[in-house]
Structure formats: C-alpha cells, structure tokens
Amino acid sequence: MGDYTPPIDDNLLGIDDRNKLNEEELRGVLMAREFLLDLEEGLVLDASLILEIHRVAFGRLYEWAGKWRRSDFIVGQHIPPRFQEVPTLMYGRHARGRSRRSDRLASVPRPLPF
C-alpha cells in the first residue's frame, strides 16, 4: 500500500510529544469549527471548501494540510481510499447532494469542556 502514519516529529512546529501534538491538533479543529460557524448562510459545501477547512484545521502543523493527497498511506489501522479516488469521491458527494451551511451546523460538535 503506502506509507504509515508519519512519525510524531513530522510536523511544522517540530513537536515531538504526542500529547502536545494532540493539543495542537485540537486547537486546529476548534479553529476550523469557528471557521465553519462564520461561513455565510447557504454556502455550498464542496470539495474546495472541504480542503480549506482541512487547511484551517491543520495548516499550522502539516505541510500537506488542505491539499490533495499524492500517495496512499495508512492511518493507524484505517486504510483510506486510494489517493487517485479521493477527488472523484469528494466531487461525487458534491454532485449527489449539495450540503448547505444550515444543514451542516447540526453536526458540528460543541467544544469539549476542559
């Protein structure tokens, strides 16, 4: 198949502690959540918006955030679709049913209490 999940220190901030990296990823997810909530009403959720959400969430940590994959890999025990299939799958979902912002907000998780 492809490469396994990258090593822990394969991030733009050089973080080498798994817990610290998880905290930074959570910060990114919360930033992406705010980004989603600030989108204008009726905006269509399409492939380019999904890439932008991914960039907002993880762009501070990973060079590849918000970009189309160029290789296959494994995330832990999960095997995602082949990289060549991802654009078709994303655009296919967009073509089958356009999701609007108001439909998405019900599934946006609330922040975890810390």
C-alpha positions in Angstrom: 0.0 0.0 0.0 1.7 3.3 1.0 3.4 4.8 4.0 2.2 4.5 7.5 1.2 7.5 9.7 4.1 9.9 9.7 6.4 10.0 12.7 5.4 12.3 15.5 8.1 14.9 14.8 7.0 15.2 11.1 5.2 18.5 11.8 6.0 22.1 11.0 6.4 23.0 14.7 8.8 20.2 15.4 6.7 18.9 18.3 8.0 15.6 19.5 5.5 14.9 22.3 2.3 13.0 21.3 0.1 14.8 23.9 1.4 18.2 22.9 0.7 17.4 19.2 -2.8 16.2 20.1 -3.4 19.5 21.9 -2.3 21.5 18.8 -4.5 19.4 16.6 -7.4 20.0 18.9 -6.7 23.8 18.7 -6.8 23.5 14.9 -10.1 21.6 15.0 -11.6 24.3 17.2 -10.3 26.9 14.7 -11.9 25.0 11.9 -15.2 24.8 13.8 -15.2 28.6 14.2 -14.4 29.0 10.5 -17.4 26.8 9.7 -19.7 28.8 12.0 -18.6 32.1 10.4 -19.4 30.9 6.9 -22.3 32.7 5.2 -25.7 31.1 5.2 -26.4 29.0 2.1 -22.8 28.4 1.1 -22.4 25.1 -0.7 -20.1 22.6 0.9 -17.9 21.5 -2.0 -14.5 19.9 -2.4 -12.6 23.2 -2.4 -14.3 24.2 0.8 -13.5 20.9 2.5 -9.8 21.4 1.5 -10.0 24.9 3.0 -11.5 23.6 6.3 -8.7 21.0 6.4 -6.1 23.7 5.8 -7.6 25.9 8.6 -7.6 22.9 11.0 -4.1 21.5 10.3 -2.2 24.0 8.2 -0.2 25.3 11.2 1.1 21.8 11.8 1.4 20.0 8.5 2.7 21.0 5.1 0.1 18.7 3.4 -3.0 20.2 5.1 -5.6 21.3 2.7 -4.0 19.7 -0.3 -5.0 16.7 -2.4 -3.1 13.6 -1.5 -0.4 12.4 -3.9 0.2 9.0 -2.4 -1.5 6.2 -0.5 -1.0 5.7 3.3 -2.4 4.0 6.3 -3.6 5.9 9.4 -3.2 3.6 12.3 -5.4 0.6 11.3 -7.5 2.7 8.9 -6.9 2.4 5.2 -8.3 5.4 3.5 -9.4 5.4 -0.2 -6.6 5.3 -2.8 -5.3 8.8 -3.5 -6.5 8.7 -7.1 -10.1 8.0 -5.9 -10.3 10.9 -3.4 -11.2 13.7 -5.9 -13.9 11.6 -7.6 -15.3 10.6 -4.2 -15.4 14.2 -3.0 -16.8 15.7 -6.2 -19.2 12.7 -6.4 -20.7 13.5 -3.0 -21.0 17.2 -4.0 -22.9 16.2 -7.2 -25.2 13.8 -5.4 -26.4 16.2 -2.7 -25.3 19.7 -2.1 -25.0 20.3 1.6 -25.7 23.8 2.8 -24.3 25.5 5.8 -27.5 25.3 7.8 -27.7 21.5 7.2 -24.1 21.1 8.5 -24.4 23.1 11.7 -26.4 20.4 13.5 -23.4 18.0 13.1 -20.7 20.5 14.2 -19.6 19.3 17.7 -19.6 21.7 20.6 -16.3 22.4 22.3 -15.2 19.9 24.9 -15.2 21.2 28.5 -11.7 21.4 29.9 
